[in-house]
Amino acid sequence: MGGQEGRLKCFIAMNIFHHNHSHNDSELTRALSDSANKQSSRIRRIVIVGCIINALLMILKLTAGYFGHSDALMADGYHSLNDFGADLIMLLFIGISFKKADGRYSYGYGKYETFSTFLISVFLLFVAVHISEEAIEAIIEYNNGVILPQPDIWTVVVVVISMFAKEFLFRYYRHGAKTTSTMALLTNAWHHRSDAMASVATLIGVSFAHFLGEPWRILDPIASLVLVIFIVVAAFRMLKPAFIELMDHSCNGEMVVKAENIVKSIPGVRSLIHTKSRKNGHFYIFDFTIGIDPKLTVEEGWKISETIQERLHEELGKNMLISINTAPCKQ
Ligand SMILES: [Zn+2]
């Protein structure tokens, strides 16, 4: 991989991953074609900072939540695990999912990334069930007159640290989005802001449970149920695009229509008989069957196919794998 090409690929990888995460297709495509080469190492640096902070928050929250007796903080910690996992998959799989197709994977390695995303979101759904069980158990115990343990003062400190860290990441990503004009970063910036908001729920639960005495300790498991909602939403956001890609769902309608219009506009194409499409990691795979004049030579038919490929790559990007069948069409 040459320097420039390598950097371009990283940039594409990040953007398309974020597309999965954030449904931001057209904006990302634009960002890609605008500023591809120069910005990618900066974007990568921003994502690495986000990944490290998410990892630290995950460790802090899970440890403090476990030893400090706070279900809410544990739940918040699992959410950080999700964010960290998503960042890590993206950074790790930039290389492998762009590994050139070979004899073993003739369509390339893109689905490694998709499958990891799928796994992490399924794992999170199990975590959500586990957290809910614990919280509901605590609430039932509380109703039966059991005194819930008091969350440690450290749990409150950790939640406050987390809120500041997430607010910092929001501003850092937003600044990065402006200087690199990358919408994907802005979407992620708002994700950090929403995490800061989720931590407000944790803060209420943990600090009320800590400071206000025994009757208020019920707020800790209640706050963890609120956090379950955030976890489930985040999990489904990752799960859905990953799942449909694994199931060979067609590419999005807008893209298919654009591609079909380009094919139909090529001289020599008499009809477009059918289109099949699917996504594989960072690649869009299209199969077209076109009708052409039966009197054309094989060479002339071949030329038409080549023109179609070139035009599609020009208009919709290089990350398209295209195959074209020709059929005779009298009129
Ligand atoms: Zn998050």
Residues whose N, C-alpha, C, O or C-beta is under 5 A from the ligand:
A	BS01	ZN	H79 D83 H191 D195
